[in-house]
């Protein structure tokens, strides 16, 4: 599918100066990325080289690379541009992308035809997951709970969830907070996860050489808790616990495309589908922006690529 974007460059003179130092092929790639970034830069009224890491993270998702390699390449192109801007005196301070590892750079890949999960299918999958501690991590992105590095998931405390009014107060990695609606499914999973103090390894199917099928969970105020190794700190779980638990799900269901982001995309499509069936698809977009904490520019990119009638009909087999 062709991606439509503004045919403009923000801070064009500087970007043209940078592109002029590269070969034609690289110039074409840079120009495409810069044109996609135009709306983001206009909204924030600053060049990419002045973005924070969080602002860059949100921008990279709008590039919609279809492979992890393409995702990494897009980040590297922007990284080099920021380095150049600092060297030339256009930007001050450190490059916010310094220190980002390969996993961080690959996180923006999306493969729409392979990774979406229908709402009824994710509910069936939840029924087969032994640990509520795993299920809550799997389902959270589906209703918009994620944040940078999955911080909104691992930072969620018992007192953050209002089970009576079905809302949750979320805290991102930078300390910013927001309140969203949750559904009864997520509320029930949280209550079960709170009561779990024993973790069943490998969703009940551990390798034969594993000595024990069970492990104790740390007892603290968080919904998502790590296994007690007697070595790690006993505060919130580290962000990698999300990927470890999703790895269990991938293996159990033989679904290699499952990531927090693709589960989130599936949740967006579920909301859009419900509104589409009421002939109110356009009304769904405001809710998706709020629930998933995305910008209007990001939403427009998603609409061009997968969050549209074509994908809804294909995914939910609608006429």
C-alpha positions, 0 to 999 in steps of 0.5 A: 500500500502506498503511504501518503504524507505531506510533500514538505520538509520542515526546516527545509534549508537545513535538511537539504544541506544534509541530503546534499552530502549523500548519494542519490539513493540515500537522498531519496530515503532521507527525503521520504523519512523527512516528509513523513516527519513533517507533520510531527515536526510541525505539531511540535514546532521543532526539527527532529534534531531537537526531539526527545527520545520519547518524541523520536520513539513516537515518530519512528512508529509512523515510519511503519517499517515492515521488517526489523531490519528496515526499522533499525535502518530508519532509526540509524538514518535519523540518528546520523542526521542528529549527529550531523546537526550537533556537529554543525551547531544546529542542535545542542547537547547529546543525541537522545538516540545514543545508548539505544540498543538493537532491540530498541531500534527494531521495535517499530516493525509492523507486518499487518497481514500476519500479526493482527488478532481478532477480539474473539480470538484473543479472549479464547487465547486468554482462557488457555493461559495458565498464569494471570500474571502472563495473561494480564501482560498479554492483554494490557496492550490490547486495551491501550496499556503499554508506554515507553519500554512497556512502562505502563504495564510494569508500573501498574499498582494495585491501587491504580486500578478502580475495579468499580468504575473500570478505570486505571491510572497509568504511569509511563517511564518519564513519570507522566500519568494518564487515566484510561477506561479498562474493560471487565476482562482486564479488571478480572485478570488484574484481580487474579494476578494480584492473588497469584503467588506461585508462577507456573513455568512455560504455561504448564509445559516446561522442558523435562530437564526443568527441576520444578514446574513452579516458582514463587512470585515476589510479594509487592504492590504491583500487578505484574510481579517478577519471579523471586530469584532472591537476587533482584530488587523487589520493586516493580518488574523490569521491562524485560518481564513483558518480553519473557512472558510474551515469549512463553505465549509465542511458543505455546500458541506458535504465534511468532508475530506477537509483540506488545505493539502488534497486540496494541494494533489489534486492539485499535482494530477491534475498537474501529470494528465495533464503531464500523458496525454502527456506521460510526467509524470516524467516531472511533478515532478520537477514542483510539487516540485517547486510549492508546496515547497516540498523536493525530499524525500517528493515527493518520499514518495508521489509517493509511496502512492498516486502521481502515475499512479494508483491513477491518473487513478482511480481518473480521470477514465482513462484507 
